[in-house]
Amino acid sequence: MSVKVQDLTKIYGTQNAIDHISFDIAEGAIVGLLGPNGAGKSTTMKILTGFIPQSSGQAWVHGYNVAENSLEVRRLTGYLPESNPLYTDMYVQEYLHYVAGFYQVARKSARVKEMIDITGLGIEQHKKIGQLSKGYRQRVGLAQAMIHDPKVLILDEPTSGLDPNQLVEIRKLIIEIGKQKTIILSTHIMQEVEAMCERVIIINRGKMVANDSVAQLQKRATGAASVQVEFSAAVEAAVLKKLPGIIDVKNEGGNRWLVSGNAKADIRKLLFDFAVQKQLTVLSLNQRENSLEEVFRELTRKK
């Protein structure tokens, strides 16, 4: 097992930042760690990387206890924090040599060159970090997190603030890295999790509320189900809303509608029967899977 967390708790004053959470992560997996702001994601990551101690419970990285074998855990772990703190007055190559020195990396120059190649920093390697775009700064952050060839990579909001092109590039890079390393990834962008992660752990108010594959989490949703339908003629939204079990309707252009209803209702049959009654032809009718975002909102909504 690459990462193991058992009954982990962190208390700040009277607040449980994380409250008795437990999970295992197999070697070579890419796992999404999700939750609302303040849920305990970053706290969990900081404990796993040895930045802060837990209040109780245990955690292991490749068999090493994070509290008892902190230095060994740090050698095995690469960490990109959300703030991505970099020395902006240093050149890219200079900075990576600097970080490699901390880890006593053998053949530093060769390893720095390898990281520059892997992260696509070649055309920017002679610039100061302060001159780089946000996307290239994230690449520098990934390079420093991997410079010592860790077995586990922990990434806190690695795509935050990136434009769509940068986001796609960093996503491809993380997927490629994940072929050789265990990755724990925290993000608020659900599409990123669906694209990159094999499994998802969701924390809400310090407690773990889900630990499953994306596909299984989507099946667990008990909220509204949605159907995309296109009729042969115009239909009024108010008429669709009056159908039994329908919660909401949204026009998607022309005679195309996104219809949401109670998950227990067979929306497709309702819409087909409606079309027959109104002498309409159904041009298309597609069940839409619950998105991870919908599942996330259901599991973390305030009660």
N, C-alpha and C positions, 0 to 999 in steps of 0.2 A: 504494500500500500504506500503510495507516494505521500499523501497527507492524511492524517487522522486527527479528528477533533472529538473530544469526549467531555461532555458536561461543562463546556467552557463558559465562564462567567466573568464579566468585568463590571465593577461598580465604581461610579464616580459620585461620592457623597451619598445621597439617598437614591440615586438613579442607577438602574441596571442597564448599562449600555448594551450588553449582550447577556442573555439570561438562559444558562444551561443549554447551549446548543451543541449538537453532536452530528458529525458527518464524516464520511470517508471519501477520498478521491484516488482513483486508480492511476498508476503511472501512465503518462502519455495522453491524459484526457484534457479537454478544454472545457472548463466549468464556469458558468456565469454565476456571480454572486450579486443578487439583486435586492433592492429594498428602497423605500422612500428615504429622503434626506433624514439623517439622524437615526436610522434604523439599527445601525451597528456594523455596517459593512466595513468601513475603514478601520474601526476598532479591531474587528476580527483579523483583518489583513496585517495590522501593525503588531498584533500578538504573534501571528505566524512568522513574521519576519524578525521578531526579537526587539522591535522598537519600544514596546511597552510590555509590562508583565500582566498576566491575568490575575484576577482576584481569587478564582478557584477553577477547578477542572484541569484538564491536561490537553496538550497538543503535541503532535509529532510530525516531523518532516523526514521522510526516508528513514524512519526508525529512531531518529534523534529527538529527544524531548526538548521543546523550545525553551523551557525554563532552565533545565539542567545542563543542556549542551548548546548554549546560545551561539558560541563562535562557530561550531560545526554547522549549525542550522544556517547561519549567515553565509557560509561558504557554499551551501547547497541551494541557496535561494537568491533570486534576482528580484528587485523591487522597483517598480515605477510608480511613485506616489502621484496623487491627483495634481499637486502643485508643480510637479516636475522641476524641482530646484536645480538650476544649472548655474555655472559660473559664466556669466554672459561676456566677460572680458577675455575669456580664454578662447583660443582657436579650437576647432573641433578635434583635430588630431592631438593637440596638446592636452585637452581635457580628458580624452579617452586614455592617453598614456598615464595621466595623473590618477585616474580611477583604477587602472590596471595595477598601478604600484601599490595601492591599498590592499589589493587581493593577492599580491606577490605572484602575479601571473607570469608564467614562464614564457620566454620568447615574446615579450610585450609588443614589439613592432609588428611581428607577424600577426598576432591576435588583433591588434588595432586595425590593421589593414583588412583582416577577415571580417570584422564587425562593420567596417565602413562599406565593404562590398555587400554584405548580407542586408544591411539596412538602407542601401541606396544613397549613401551620403557622399559618394565619390565626387560629384561636381561641386559640393559645398565644403569639402573637408579642409580647405585652406582659409575659410572664413571664420570670423569670430562668431561665437554662438549668438551674441546679441544682434547680429545682422541676419539671422536666419528667420524664415517664416515659421508660423506655429507648427505646420506639418513637419518641417525638418527638425525643429526642436524636439518634437515627439520622437523622431527617429534617433536623435542623439540620446534621449532618455532611454529608449529601448536598447541602444547599443551599450550604454553604461550598465544597464541592468543585466546584460548578457555577457559582459566582457570576461567574466571569470567562469563562463560555461556552466551556469547553475542547472540543477536538475528540475527545479521548480521556479516558475516565473509568475510573479504576482503583479497584476496591472490594475491600477485604480484610475478609472475614467481615462483610458489611453486615447480615446477619440474626441474628447471634449474640446469644443471650439474649432474643430477642423471644418474646412469647406468640403462639399460633396466629393470632389476629386481626391483631396487628401485623405478623406475618410475611407474611400475605396482602396487606396494604396496601402494605408495602415492595416486595414482589415485583411488584405491579401498577405501582408507581411506576417501578421499574427497567426493566420492559418498555416502558413509555411513553417513558422517557428514551432507551432504546436505539433508538427509531425515528429519532433524529436524531444519535446519537453512537456511537462505537466504545466498547464496554465490555469490560473484563477483570475477571472476577469470581472471587474465591476464596471457597470455602465448604466446610464438611464435610457439608452437608445435600444429599444426592444428589438428593432430590426437587426441590429448588430449581433445580439444574442442569438436570434433565430438563424443568422447566417454563419456564425462561428462556433457556437457552443453545442456540445453533445448533451449536456445536463445543466440544470438550473437549480440553484439553491436560493430561496427567497426568505429574507429576514424582515420582520415587521415588529417594531417596538422592542427590539432586542431578542425576540423569539423566532425560531425557525418555523415558517408556516408551509414550506414546500421544499421537496428535494426529489426531483424526478427529471425525466427527459422532457424536452420541449413538447414532443408529440403527446406524451401522457398528460402533461399539464393542460394542454389544449382540450383534451378529452374530459378533464375533470371540471371544466367550467360549467357552472349551473345557472349562469345569467342568460341574457338574451342570445338567441340564435339568429343568424342573418341569412337572407336569401337575396340574390340579385336576379331581378326579373325584368323582361322587356315585353311590353304588350304591342299589339298591332295598331292601337289607336290611343289617344290621350285619355288619361284617367286622373281624376282629382285626388290630391293627397288626403283630403278630409274623408273621402269615400273609403280609401284603403285603411285609414286609421280606425274606422268603425268595425272592421272585421274582428271577430273574436280572437283574443290572444295576441293581437298586434300591439306592440309597444311604441314603435316609431317608424316613420317612413322618410326617405330622403331621395329627392330626384337627382339622378346622375346624368341628366341631359336627355332631351327628347322624351321618349316613352319608357326610358330605363329607370328603374327604382331599386333602392336598397331598402329592404323591408326587414325590420327586426321584431321578434316576437318572443313570447315565453318559450323557454327551451323545451317545455313539455308539449307544446303545440307543434303539429306538423304543418309548418308554414307553406311548404310546397303544395300540399293538398288544398289548403285554404285558398291559395292564389289561383290554382288550376280551377277549382270549383267556381271561384269568383269570375274568372275569365269565361267559363262556359255560360254562367248566368247572364253575363253582360254581352255575350256573343262576340268575345274578343279572341284573337289568336295569341297564344303565348309563343313569342319568337325565341326566347331563351329563358332558362330557369336553372340557376346554379346555387347550390348550398355553399355558403362561405364558412370556412373553418374559423373557429374562434382564434383571434390573434393572441400572441403572448401578452400584448399590452392589455387586452381585455381580461385575461386571467390574472395578470398582475394587479390590476385595479380591483378585481373582485376579492383577491386574497389580502389586500392591504388597505381596503377602504375603512374609514373610521366608523366605529359602531357605537 
